[in-house]
Amino acid sequence: MKNQFTIYCISDTHQRHRELTEKLSSIVNGDILLHAGDFTNYGGTFRSQGGGIDDFNMWLGSLPFKHKLLIFGNHERVLIDDDDLERVK
């Protein structure tokens, strides 16, 4: 028998991640949580709202998954320095 694992995927939470806390916290055997982008509303607003990124990071860390993957979406582009983008090209 092959090893099996579960993957849960969410995206486009746009600073409303805490609304998913109860549902995601009730998952007891989740192996991987993938957030497929757009956890902010264009980054700059999120950055200036008194710890928005820190709150998202703490929330993500509190969820009962063995592994968590975060992919930046188009709304997070402003969180990346232009120097970082040049290294990726």
Residue pairs with C-beta under 8 A, 6 or more apart in sequence:
5 31
5 32
6 29
6 30
6 31
6 32
7 31
7 32
7 33
7 34
8 24
8 27
8 30
8 32
8 33
8 34
8 65
9 33
9 34
9 35
9 36
10 20
10 24
10 33
10 34
10 35
10 36
11 35
11 36
11 37
11 38
11 73
12 37
12 38
12 73
13 19
13 20
13 35
13 38
13 39
14 38
14 39
14 40
14 41
14 75
15 39
15 40
15 41
15 46
15 49
15 52
15 56
17 39
17 56
17 59
17 60
18 55
18 59
21 59
24 30
24 33
24 63
24 64
25 62
25 63
25 64
27 64
27 65
28 64
30 63
30 64
30 65
30 66
31 65
31 66
31 67
32 65
32 66
32 67
32 68
32 69
33 60
33 63
33 65
33 67
33 68
33 69
34 68
34 69
34 71
35 60
35 68
35 69
35 70
35 71
36 71
36 73
37 71
37 72
37 73
37 74
37 75
37 76
38 73
38 74
38 75
38 76
39 46
39 56
39 70
39 73
39 75
39 76
40 46
40 47
40 52
40 53
40 56
40 75
40 76
40 79
41 75
42 75
42 78
43 75
43 76
43 77
43 78
43 79
44 78
46 52
46 53
46 56
47 53
47 78
47 79
53 79
60 68
60 70
61 68
72 79
72 80
